[in-house]
Amino acid sequence: MSAVAETILNTNTLPQPILRLIPTEKIKVREHNGIIHLIPFKEKPIQSSCPLLGLYSNGKLTVEKHLAWSREDKELENS
């Protein structure tokens, strides 16, 4: 049984004909038994980049703040 080797690369390191086929900025390169796979790779969003992710653990948006935003939205709609 052969080991699987993986690495993540920026797609700009690829030749143009292959680059056109990959819709992401990064790819996972996997080699197994002499076969090389290029897999489009999307990174998970960084939790701090979206305040709405704060409703989950380790987030910055509290339930109270979310409810306050909802009240403000309703007040603006009723104005």
N, C-alpha and C positions, 0 to 999 in steps of 0.2 A: 504494500500500500504506500502510495506516494504522498508526501506532505503537500498541503495547499499553501501557496504563498500569495499574499494580497498586499497591495499598496494603493494609495490614493494619489492621483495626479491631476494637475490643472489641464483642461482640454487644450489650452493654447500650446502645449508641448507636442500635440499631435500634428501629423501632416494634414494639409487642407482637405484632401478627399475623405479622410476619416472624420475630421472635425465637423464637416457638414452633416454627418449622420448622427451626431450626438447633441441632444438639446440642452444639456446641462453644462455648468462651468467646470465641474470636476467629474472624474471617472474613477471607478474602482477597477484595478487591473488584477485579475486572478489567474494564476498559472497552476494547472493541475494535470499531471501525466503528460506534460509536453504541449498541452493545449492552453492558449492564452485567451481569456475572456475579457472584453471591455464592457463594463456595466455602468450606465449612467448613474451618477451619485448625487443625491440631493441632501444637503445638510438640513438637520432639524432647525427650526427657528430658535434663536436665542431667546430665552424666557424674558429677559429684561427689555427686549425690544418692543414688546406689546403689553400694555398694561392689563389687557383683558386676560392674559395668561395668569394674572395674579389671583384669580379665583381658585387656582389650584395650589398645591403645596409650594412653599418657598416663593410665593408671588408677592408683589408689592401692592396690588389692589385688594383692599379689604371689602367685605360684604357691605359694611356701612358706607364706604365711599361709592360703591356701585349703586346702592339704594339712593344715595344723595344725588348722583348723576341722573338716575331715573326720575326722581322728583323734579329736578331742574328741567329735564326734557319735557315732562308733562306740563309744567308751568309755562314753558315756551309755546307748547302746542295750544294751550288754552288761552294764550294772550291774543 
